[in-house]
Amino acid sequence: MRGGHDEVLRPLATLGAAPQVEGLIVAPGASLDLGAPLWPGAPFAGFLVAEPGGLVEDLPLPEPADPVRFLPLLPMTPNEAAYKRVHGAADLQERWLRHGTDLRDPDRRGVPLD
């Protein structure tokens, strides 16, 4: 995301630790919910886990280990998260694309869902 919101570091660290601490399996199409705004006044309280292979390439490891895959986290408003639960991740991503949603904009409004 663009903009400087230092308050985002603790919630992101919590999400980063969730697979190890809570045994959470993080995979493309999954939702991660913070239960609170990402920072005070933020319109986002969760993320959609996207497919790897975007801006950050996989990190190869010595055989026989699989490479480390970096999964982008796309911020979702609570309404977008609810829409995703009903219609699926692909439908929400298509809606974002159709409306030209800038997912890096920390001040963006939710995409129209009607």
Backbone bond lengths (Angstrom), bond angles and torsions (degrees), N, CA, C in turn:
res aa  C-N    CA-C-N  psi(-1)  N-CA   C-N-CA  omega(-1)  CA-C   N-CA-C  phi
1 M - - - 1.445 - - 1.510 109.87 -
2 R 1.275 113.86 148.40 1.466 119.43 174.79 1.516 109.05 -83.48
3 G 1.320 115.26 164.09 1.463 119.82 178.09 1.514 109.99 90.10
4 G 1.281 116.81 157.30 1.453 120.43 -177.76 1.507 112.38 -108.02
5 H 1.299 116.83 100.42 1.461 121.76 176.54 1.520 107.96 -119.03
6 D 1.334 117.05 92.61 1.458 121.08 -179.07 1.521 112.39 -62.10
7 E 1.339 116.82 -25.72 1.457 120.81 -178.30 1.527 112.14 -65.02
8 V 1.315 117.99 -12.96 1.454 122.53 -176.63 1.533 111.86 -78.51
9 L 1.315 118.00 -16.28 1.462 120.82 -173.49 1.526 113.12 -64.42
10 R 1.315 118.47 -45.56 1.467 120.73 -178.88 1.532 111.70 -64.52
11 P 1.350 119.55 -48.40 1.470 118.15 177.58 1.526 112.75 -60.54
12 L 1.322 118.17 -37.33 1.462 119.71 178.78 1.523 111.24 -68.56
13 A 1.323 117.40 -37.86 1.467 120.32 176.33 1.531 110.30 -63.46
14 T 1.318 116.96 -38.67 1.462 120.96 177.60 1.519 110.46 -61.94
15 L 1.340 116.67 -44.26 1.470 120.03 177.44 1.518 110.86 -63.79
16 G 1.326 117.06 -40.21 1.456 120.95 -179.66 1.519 112.32 -63.85
17 A 1.313 117.28 -31.49 1.460 121.22 -179.03 1.528 112.63 -86.32
18 A 1.315 118.16 -16.40 1.468 121.91 -173.66 1.529 113.64 -55.00
19 P 1.330 120.53 -42.86 1.472 118.07 -179.87 1.527 112.55 -59.70
20 Q 1.315 117.75 -39.79 1.461 120.88 -178.90 1.531 111.75 -77.64
21 V 1.320 116.87 -44.40 1.468 121.59 -174.72 1.527 111.40 -74.70
22 E 1.329 117.10 -44.13 1.466 121.05 -173.74 1.523 113.71 -104.53
23 G 1.331 117.43 -1.99 1.452 120.03 -177.85 1.516 112.92 70.47
24 L 1.316 116.59 21.93 1.460 122.93 -178.67 1.531 110.29 -72.43
25 I 1.316 116.74 132.73 1.461 120.97 174.49 1.519 107.57 -96.72
26 V 1.324 115.26 121.45 1.458 121.43 -178.37 1.527 108.10 -103.66
27 A 1.328 116.36 122.18 1.459 121.90 -177.94 1.524 109.24 -141.01
28 P 1.338 117.19 155.80 1.458 119.61 177.08 1.530 111.40 -53.65
29 G 1.330 115.14 136.87 1.458 121.82 -179.09 1.517 113.55 94.89
30 A 1.326 116.78 -13.59 1.463 120.56 179.78 1.528 110.65 -77.19
31 S 1.309 115.29 161.03 1.461 122.10 174.26 1.518 108.91 -111.86
32 L 1.307 115.92 143.19 1.458 122.21 172.76 1.516 106.45 -120.57
33 D 1.322 116.70 121.68 1.461 121.96 -176.32 1.518 109.45 -111.65
34 L 1.320 116.17 128.14 1.455 121.37 178.65 1.530 112.06 -83.09
35 G 1.307 117.55 -24.39 1.453 121.03 -176.81 1.518 112.97 80.07
36 A 1.310 117.04 0.35 1.469 123.31 179.72 1.521 107.19 -158.25
37 P 1.325 117.53 161.98 1.471 119.36 178.02 1.531 111.72 -58.16
38 L 1.310 115.71 147.84 1.461 122.43 -179.15 1.525 111.77 -59.09
39 W 1.321 117.13 -33.81 1.459 124.53 171.62 1.517 105.63 -149.37
40 P 1.319 119.56 163.12 1.463 120.62 -178.49 1.540 111.68 -54.36
41 G 1.313 115.55 122.79 1.461 121.28 179.49 1.521 114.68 84.77
42 A 1.328 118.51 -0.68 1.472 121.48 -179.63 1.521 110.22 -68.37
43 P 1.341 116.55 145.17 1.461 119.58 176.59 1.529 112.45 -82.18
44 F 1.341 118.27 -0.51 1.460 122.22 -174.64 1.527 110.93 -112.38
45 A 1.327 115.77 137.59 1.462 120.71 177.39 1.523 110.46 -129.76
46 G 1.308 117.16 7.42 1.451 120.16 -179.49 1.516 111.49 -167.08
47 F 1.333 114.47 -179.55 1.456 121.15 -176.47 1.516 110.53 -138.11
48 L 1.323 114.64 151.23 1.455 122.09 166.84 1.514 106.31 -98.63
49 V 1.321 117.50 129.21 1.460 121.77 177.58 1.527 107.16 -82.99
50 A 1.342 115.92 121.49 1.461 121.76 -176.02 1.537 110.87 -98.36
51 E 1.307 115.12 174.81 1.465 122.41 178.71 1.533 110.19 -70.13
52 P 1.337 117.76 145.48 1.465 120.55 177.29 1.521 110.65 -74.47
53 G 1.315 115.49 173.80 1.460 120.28 174.73 1.512 114.14 96.08
54 G 1.300 117.80 14.91 1.462 120.74 179.08 1.509 110.62 -87.56
55 L 1.310 116.48 -114.42 1.458 121.65 -176.59 1.518 113.23 -73.98
56 V 1.324 117.61 -26.05 1.459 121.22 -177.81 1.532 108.35 -112.87
57 E 1.317 116.05 118.13 1.462 121.16 -178.62 1.527 110.66 -74.58
58 D 1.342 115.67 158.18 1.453 121.01 174.54 1.530 109.44 -59.95
59 L 1.319 115.74 149.95 1.463 122.07 178.07 1.524 108.10 -102.30
60 P 1.339 117.63 110.45 1.464 119.04 -178.82 1.528 110.87 -68.99
61 L 1.322 115.37 144.53 1.459 122.63 176.48 1.526 108.36 -121.39
62 P 1.311 117.45 158.10 1.462 119.34 178.07 1.534 111.11 -60.30
63 E 1.323 116.04 146.29 1.469 121.60 176.72 1.518 109.23 -57.55
64 P 1.275 120.41 145.12 1.464 129.34 6.71 1.525 113.23 -95.05
65 A 1.329 117.81 10.87 1.463 121.01 -177.24 1.528 111.52 -68.58
66 D 1.319 115.06 145.35 1.462 121.12 173.72 1.523 109.13 -75.93
67 P 1.326 117.56 156.33 1.468 119.10 177.67 1.530 111.24 -67.34
68 V 1.310 116.04 157.13 1.454 122.03 172.57 1.518 106.93 -78.33
69 R 1.325 116.98 126.87 1.462 121.92 -179.71 1.522 108.38 -106.87
70 F 1.305 116.38 128.10 1.461 121.95 179.62 1.520 108.55 -96.60
71 L 1.318 115.79 119.23 1.458 121.92 -176.47 1.526 109.61 -100.78
72 P 1.332 117.47 120.27 1.464 119.43 177.57 1.529 111.00 -65.23
73 L 1.324 115.71 144.72 1.461 122.20 174.51 1.518 108.05 -109.70
74 L 1.324 116.59 119.24 1.465 122.77 -178.25 1.521 108.41 -101.92
75 P 1.344 117.96 117.63 1.462 120.06 -176.02 1.527 112.00 -65.28
76 M 1.342 114.86 137.31 1.464 121.63 179.60 1.518 110.10 -123.30
77 T 1.319 115.66 142.60 1.455 120.56 169.61 1.536 107.22 -75.57
78 P 1.327 118.57 163.04 1.475 119.45 176.97 1.535 112.55 -57.64
79 N 1.332 118.26 -37.33 1.472 120.34 178.76 1.522 111.11 -67.56
80 E 1.332 117.22 -39.10 1.464 120.17 177.15 1.523 110.37 -65.00
81 A 1.330 117.49 -38.63 1.465 120.95 178.31 1.531 110.32 -63.59
82 A 1.323 116.83 -41.46 1.467 120.52 177.90 1.529 110.14 -64.69
83 Y 1.324 117.15 -41.84 1.464 121.59 177.87 1.533 110.03 -60.71
84 K 1.327 115.69 -43.53 1.461 120.49 -179.97 1.520 111.40 -61.59
85 R 1.335 117.58 -39.59 1.472 120.78 179.00 1.527 111.36 -61.62
86 V 1.321 116.72 -35.41 1.469 120.85 -177.84 1.528 111.76 -84.20
87 H 1.341 117.00 -44.39 1.468 121.09 -170.54 1.524 114.28 -105.48
88 G 1.324 118.40 -13.02 1.460 121.05 178.23 1.513 113.32 97.77
89 A 1.325 114.37 159.76 1.467 122.13 -177.42 1.517 112.37 -64.09
90 A 1.330 117.34 -42.22 1.465 120.41 -177.54 1.525 111.13 -62.29
91 D 1.324 116.88 -40.08 1.460 120.77 179.97 1.530 110.65 -64.99
92 L 1.334 116.95 -42.67 1.460 119.98 178.72 1.526 110.57 -64.43
93 Q 1.325 117.48 -43.61 1.460 120.04 179.27 1.525 111.21 -63.62
94 E 1.314 117.93 -38.56 1.465 121.74 176.87 1.529 110.26 -62.87
95 R 1.322 116.32 -40.98 1.466 120.80 178.53 1.528 110.29 -63.29
96 W 1.339 116.91 -43.53 1.467 120.39 176.80 1.524 110.39 -58.25
97 L 1.325 117.04 -45.66 1.469 121.07 -179.44 1.525 111.15 -63.85
98 R 1.314 115.87 -45.74 1.474 120.91 -177.72 1.527 111.51 -60.82
99 H 1.318 117.25 -33.78 1.463 120.98 -178.63 1.524 112.85 -95.80
100 G 1.335 118.01 4.48 1.462 121.07 178.56 1.520 112.73 62.88
101 T 1.320 117.55 37.20 1.463 122.60 -176.68 1.525 110.61 -68.27
102 D 1.307 116.63 127.62 1.463 122.09 176.04 1.526 107.45 -90.91
103 L 1.315 116.69 98.07 1.464 121.41 -175.20 1.519 112.78 -71.27
104 R 1.327 117.80 -9.76 1.468 121.08 177.27 1.522 112.09 -90.65
105 D 1.318 117.89 -5.07 1.456 122.37 -178.12 1.530 109.76 -81.92
106 P 1.341 118.16 111.19 1.461 119.95 -177.76 1.525 113.85 -68.45
107 D 1.324 117.27 -11.84 1.464 121.03 -179.09 1.524 112.71 -108.71
108 R 1.328 116.96 9.83 1.471 118.64 -176.19 1.516 110.83 -67.31
109 R 1.314 114.03 153.64 1.459 121.03 174.22 1.530 106.96 -91.94
110 G 1.312 115.07 163.37 1.463 119.74 176.26 1.514 110.81 -62.83
111 V 1.313 116.19 151.06 1.456 121.90 178.49 1.535 108.60 -69.56
112 P 1.331 118.43 145.83 1.473 120.15 175.65 1.532 110.56 -59.07
113 L 1.315 116.58 131.44 1.460 121.04 -174.84 1.520 113.53 -112.77
114 D 1.306 117.85 8.78 1.474 119.27 -179.76 1.495 111.85 -92.86
